[in-house]
Amino acid sequence: MPLAGGGSTRFGQVLRSARLHDMTEADVELLVGKYGLRTVIDLRTPAEVERDGPTPLERAGVRTEHLTVLPEGQRPLPRDGEDPKLFNYRGYLDHRPENMLAAVRLLTEPDAGPALVHCAAGKDRTGVFCALVADAVGVRRDAVVNDYTLSNERLAAVLRRGVGGEYDIDPTDVDPHKCRPEVMAALLGELDARGSAPGWLLRHGMPDTELDVLRTRLTDPVSG
């Protein structure tokens, strides 16, 4: 992904996915053997984790950290006229900032290696996490939004495969679940009003030194 100041992100350092329970042994070998996957960040709720059980990667011994970004108890509802998707995305940052921060900080650990982040469909919770990280390391805004909307290319297949019993989703009705670029652009705009993605991370407890590590690990400023 192109950086605003020139260069690009490093390929294969952060992968994003829908739920992992349909993975085959060949899939596990591809991720662990080819990509060198070392860490899985699972943003699903404890109920989702308990219902589905360990993933094939977890059973294969890949370190898995469960860090839900949904609020506990009854979830708040958007106000009349408010975009529900933007409301939810804002909620990940507002209601579980400690877990969102902890998930980002995992990427700075010396032995984190290439990491994979996922939720149920891999587009909302995971999309916000990846956008936060990308914006924090200086990815161009249009590229952050474009990366988020890439989920639309696989959305029908993801819904057909299923995202877990907690969600009542008609797999033939894709439109309500699409990643709309204006939603991510609006969220990034709200982050700007709060001091940008780096400012959000620093304000919630990420040391400057770790932010530097994150940028060094995930970007190649001298690449073309």
N, C-alpha and C positions, 0 to 999 in steps of 0.2 A: 504494500500500500504506500503511495507517495507521501512524503513528508512536506509540510508547508514550507520548510526552509531548504528543501533539496534533499535528495537521498530517498530511502524507502525503509520500510520495516523489513526485518529478517524473516525469511520464509520458514514456516514450519515450527515456530516457537509457541504460538497459541492457536490451538484448533478449537472449533466450536461444533457442537453436535446436538441432535435431539437425544431422547432417552436411549440408553445403550443396550437394552436387554435383548435385542434381536441380533446382536453381534455374533458372528461365527468365529471359530478358531482361526480362520484365515484373516478375519478382520483384526483380531487381537494381535496376531503375528505381524500384520502390516503396520499397525500403530506402534507396537513395542519394538519390533525388529527394524523396520525401515525408518520410522520417525524418531525412534528412541524415546518414546513417551515415558515420562517419569511420574507425572502428577495428574490426577483427575479432580476437578473442582465441580461438585454437584450442588446446584442451586435450588434443588427441589425441596419441598417441605418434608418434615419428619414422617408425616403420614404417607407421602408418596414413596419415600425410601423404605419404610416398613412394609408397605403393600407389595412392592416389586422385589424386595430382597437384593442381595449383592449382584452387581453387574458382572459380566464376564471379565472385564478388566480388573475389577476388585478381586474376583476369585483367582485371577492370574497373578495376584500380588502387587499390582500397581497401586501406589499410595492414592487413597481417595479421601477427600475432605468434604464433609457435608455442611454447607453453609446456606441455609435458606435465606432468601431475600424477601419473603412474604411476611406480613405482620402476623403475630400470634392472635388467636381468638377470632372474633367476628371481624371481617374485613370491612373497612370503610367504603362508602359508595360515592361516586362522583356527584357533584352538584348538577342541577338541571342545565343542559346545554354544554356541559364540559365533555371534552373528548375522553371516553373511558379508557382508551389505550394510553393516552398521555397521562391521565390521572394515575393509572397503574404504574407506569414507568417512573413517574415522580415518586410514587410510594416506595419503590424499591430503595431509593436513595434516602427518603425521609424516615421510613419506618424501621429499616434494618441497616442503618449506615455502618454499624459495627461489623456485620457479616460481609457487606459489600467491600469494606476496607480490608478485612481479613483475607478475603478472596484475592484482592489485588496484591496484597503484601506477600501472598504465597509465591507469586511470580518472581519475587526478588530474592528468594532463598537460594543459597549456593547450590543445593542439590535438587532444585525444583525441576531443572531440565525442561524439555518441551512439555507443555501442559495442555490438557483438554478441558474445556468448560462446557457444561451441558445443563439443561433443565428437562422439561417434558418434550416440547416441540423444538427447542433450540433457537427460538427466534425473539422472544420477549424478554424474559429474565436474562438469558444468555446474550441477547442482542444488546441490552443496556450495559451489561458488564463489559462486553467487548468494545462498545462505543466509548465507554468511560476510559478504558485502558488506551485505546487508539488515540483519543483526543488528548490524554495526558502525556503521551510520548510525541505529540506533534504531527499526527497524520492530518492531511488536508481534509477540511470539513466535507467537501463533496465526496471524498473517498470513504469517509466514515459512514455517510448516509448510504452510499452505493453498496458498501459491504453489508450493511444491515438489510437492505432490500434483496440481497442475493438469496435469502431464505425463500422468497416467493418462487424461485425456480424449482424447489424441491418440496414445496408445501403440500401439494396434493398427495405426493407419495408418503410424506410424513403422517398426514392425517389418515390415510388408508391403513398404514401400519399400526396406528394407534398411539395415543400419548398418555394412556393410563386411565384407570377407572374413575378418577376424581372429576374428570371433565366430560360434559355432555356435548360432544361435537359430532356434527353430521359430516362425515368425510367427503360427501359429494358437494358440500357447500363451502367452497374455499374462500370466497370474497371477504366474509366478515373477519377472517383470520390473517389476511394479508398484512405484510409490513409496508406501511405507507410512509414514503419518504418525508412528508411534511410533519409527521409525528416525531421522528427522530430529529429533524431540523429544529422543531420547537423545543424538544428536550435539551438539545445542545445550547439553544439560545437561553434557556432558563439557567443552565450551568454557567453561562457567561455572566449572567446577572449575579451569580453567587461567587464570582471570582474564577470561573473556568474549571475544567476538570482537574488540573493540578491543584488549584486553590481548594477545591472540594476535598481532595485527598489530604492535603496538608492540614486543613482546618479540622479534619476528623482524626488526626493523629499520625499520619504517615510522615516519618522524618524526611528532611530534604535529601539526606544521603540515600535513602531507599528509592526516592523518586529518580535520583540520578542513576541508580543501579537499574531500575526499570527501563529507563530510556536507553542505557548502554546495551542492555541485554536484548531489547526488542527492535532496535533500529540500527541502520547502517547509513549514517549521514553522508558518507562520501560516495555511495553508490549512485549510478545514473538514474 
